[in-house]
Each structure stands twice: as C-alpha cells, then as structure tokens.
Amino acid sequence: MGEETNRPDGADVPGEADTPVFDTLVEMTLNAFERSGLTAETYLLTRIAALVATGASPASYLLNVGAADEIGVPLEKIQGTLVAIAPVVGSARVVTAASGISEAFGLPLLPGGGQGEGVVT
C-alpha cells in the first residue's frame, strides 16, 4: 500500500492503491466535468441539484458544496438552485438537503436551521 501504480495509459498515480474508491470517484468527476462543457459553477450547482433529487448522503453535500464554496459560488446561487428544483423534487427532499447543508457548513438556509416552526415539508 502507498506505492505508485500505473494507469492503463502508463502514467504513474501516487497512492492510488490506498484509496481506490475515492480515486475512482475523483477521476469520474473530473472526466464528467471536462466532457460536460459547463462552467465550474454551473457544473457544481447541477451536481447539488442531482444530489437533492437522489436523496444523497450529507458527505456528498460536504464534498460538492465545499467545492462550490472553494470556487466562489455564492450562497444565494445554492439557495436559488434549491428553490428552482423544489417543485420537481418536492419540499421534503429540499428541506432535508438544506438542513444537511446548513448543519455541515453553518449556513442559514432555513429558519431555525430547519427545526420547528416555519418549515413545511
């Protein structure tokens, strides 16, 4: 473990043997981004929308919202994405996603953090 491995194209990939699942996910994501023709911001907002639609785990939000934050995607655009998809995916999925994002990043996406009054699912 921890040794360099060779990809099919002959390139050495340091440490790939240590985290093969993660490395595969990263490579798939990079390939999809390159082929999408989208800007980085649009690509990440689209991924966040897809995560909501599929009921993804909080770890998936952490990775994707974190990446969006790193490239400067404003919170308002993430909120706008959640608003835009709510009629399609349903309020329960949007509230669950907003709660997970709020908890992971301390972002005020829902009143009271999604708990109690004011939140309709």
C-alpha positions as CSV (number, residue, x, y, z in Angstrom):
1,M,0.0,0.0,0.0
2,G,1.1,3.5,-0.7
3,E,3.1,2.5,-3.7
4,E,2.8,4.1,-7.1
5,T,0.6,2.3,-9.5
6,N,0.3,2.5,-13.3
7,R,-2.9,3.6,-15.1
8,P,-3.8,1.9,-18.3
9,D,-2.2,4.8,-20.2
10,G,1.1,4.0,-18.4
11,A,1.0,7.1,-16.1
12,D,2.1,6.7,-12.5
13,V,-0.6,7.6,-9.9
14,P,0.9,8.0,-6.5
15,G,-1.0,6.5,-3.6
16,E,-3.9,5.2,-5.7
17,A,-3.7,1.8,-4.1
18,D,-4.6,3.4,-0.7
19,T,-7.9,4.9,-1.7
20,P,-9.2,3.1,-4.9
21,V,-12.9,4.0,-4.4
22,F,-12.2,7.7,-3.7
23,D,-9.7,7.9,-6.5
24,T,-12.2,6.4,-8.9
25,L,-14.9,8.9,-7.9
26,V,-12.5,11.8,-8.3
27,E,-11.5,10.6,-11.8
28,M,-15.1,10.1,-12.8
29,T,-16.0,13.6,-11.6
30,L,-13.1,15.2,-13.5
31,N,-13.9,13.3,-16.6
32,A,-17.6,14.3,-16.4
33,F,-16.7,17.9,-15.8
34,E,-14.4,18.1,-18.8
35,R,-17.0,16.4,-21.0
36,S,-19.9,18.5,-19.8
37,G,-19.0,21.8,-21.4
38,L,-20.4,23.6,-18.4
39,T,-18.7,26.3,-16.3
40,A,-17.4,25.1,-13.0
41,E,-20.2,27.0,-11.2
42,T,-23.0,25.5,-13.3
43,Y,-21.5,22.1,-13.1
44,L,-21.4,22.2,-9.3
45,L,-24.9,23.7,-9.0
46,T,-26.2,20.9,-11.3
47,R,-24.5,18.3,-9.1
48,I,-26.0,19.8,-6.0
49,A,-29.5,19.6,-7.6
50,A,-28.9,16.0,-8.6
51,L,-27.8,15.2,-5.0
52,V,-31.1,16.6,-3.7
53,A,-33.1,14.7,-6.3
54,T,-31.5,11.4,-5.3
55,G,-31.6,12.0,-1.5
56,A,-27.8,11.9,-1.2
57,S,-25.9,11.5,2.0
58,P,-24.5,14.5,3.9
59,A,-21.0,13.5,2.9
60,S,-21.9,14.1,-0.7
61,Y,-23.1,17.6,0.1
62,L,-20.0,18.3,2.1
63,L,-17.8,17.5,-0.9
64,N,-19.9,19.3,-3.5
65,V,-20.9,22.4,-1.6
66,G,-17.4,22.6,-0.3
67,A,-16.1,22.6,-3.8
68,A,-18.6,25.2,-4.8
69,D,-17.5,27.4,-1.9
70,E,-13.9,27.0,-2.9
71,I,-14.5,28.4,-6.4
72,G,-16.6,31.2,-5.0
73,V,-20.2,30.1,-5.8
74,P,-22.3,32.5,-3.7
75,L,-24.7,31.0,-1.1
76,E,-27.5,32.8,-2.9
77,K,-26.9,30.6,-6.0
78,I,-27.1,27.4,-4.0
79,Q,-30.3,28.7,-2.4
80,G,-31.6,29.6,-5.8
81,T,-30.9,26.1,-7.1
82,L,-32.8,24.6,-4.1
83,V,-35.8,26.9,-4.9
84,A,-35.7,26.1,-8.6
85,I,-35.8,22.3,-8.1
86,A,-38.3,22.3,-5.2
87,P,-41.4,21.9,-7.4
88,V,-39.9,19.0,-9.2
89,V,-38.3,17.0,-6.3
90,G,-40.6,18.1,-3.5
91,S,-40.3,20.1,-0.4
92,A,-39.3,17.2,1.8
93,R,-36.1,16.5,-0.2
94,V,-35.2,20.2,-0.4
95,V,-35.7,20.7,3.4
96,T,-33.7,17.6,4.1
97,A,-30.9,18.8,1.8
98,A,-31.0,22.3,3.1
99,S,-30.8,21.0,6.7
100,G,-27.8,18.9,5.9
101,I,-26.0,21.7,4.1
102,S,-26.8,24.1,6.9
103,E,-25.5,21.7,9.5
104,A,-22.3,20.8,7.6
105,F,-21.4,24.4,6.8
106,G,-23.2,26.5,9.4
107,L,-25.1,28.3,6.5
108,P,-28.5,29.9,7.2
109,L,-30.6,28.1,4.5
110,L,-33.7,27.5,6.6
111,P,-35.3,29.4,9.5
112,G,-34.2,27.9,12.8
113,G,-31.9,25.5,11.0
114,G,-34.8,23.6,9.6
115,Q,-36.2,22.6,13.0
116,G,-39.6,23.6,14.4
117,E,-41.9,26.3,13.2
118,G,-41.7,27.8,9.8
119,V,-40.5,24.7,8.0
120,V,-43.1,23.0,5.8
121,T,-42.4,19.5,4.4
